Amino acid sequence: MVETYCEDCDHVSEETRKQAPWSWLCMKHINVWDGFGYVTKNTWDKQAPYLKCSAVNGGACLLFEPKREGDANATSTSDPAVRERGETG
């Protein structure tokens, strides 16, 4: 098993990445629950359109995709293999 960390994944919403990690959304996991109330005139939903990363990654996410090179938000130092090689995001 290869451990996966959302902080190293390209699918984390860049907008939510600016917030605390527990609030990050995964753009690959669409929230399929029906809405529960009025949020905007065009939205019948109080849930985020995507699931939180903490709810979908149990440590071996099958949809994990490494962050693209040159991404200012890359933080791949959490990957032990990357740390051993001395690479940084």
Residue pairs with C-beta under 8 A, 6 or more apart in sequence:
1 59
1 60
2 60
3 59
3 60
3 79
3 80
4 57
4 59
4 60
4 61
4 64
5 57
5 78
5 79
6 12
6 21
6 24
6 26
6 53
6 54
6 57
6 61
7 21
7 75
7 78
8 64
8 66
8 67
8 74
8 75
8 76
8 78
8 79
8 89
9 26
9 53
9 57
9 61
9 64
9 65
9 66
9 67
10 65
10 66
10 67
10 68
10 71
11 26
11 27
11 28
11 63
11 64
11 65
12 24
12 25
12 26
12 27
12 53
13 24
13 25
13 26
13 27
13 50
14 73
16 23
16 24
16 25
17 24
17 73
21 53
21 54
22 52
22 54
23 52
24 52
24 53
24 54
25 48
25 49
25 50
25 51
25 52
25 53
26 50
26 51
26 52
26 53
26 56
26 57
26 63
27 50
28 50
28 63
29 50
29 51
29 55
29 56
29 63
30 49
30 50
30 51
31 47
31 48
31 49
31 50
31 51
33 47
34 45
35 43
35 44
35 45
35 46
35 47
36 45
36 46
36 47
37 44
37 45
37 46
38 44
39 45
39 46
57 64
66 76
67 73
67 74
67 76
67 89
68 74
71 89
73 89
74 89
75 89
76 82
76 87
76 88
76 89
77 83
77 88
77 89
82 88
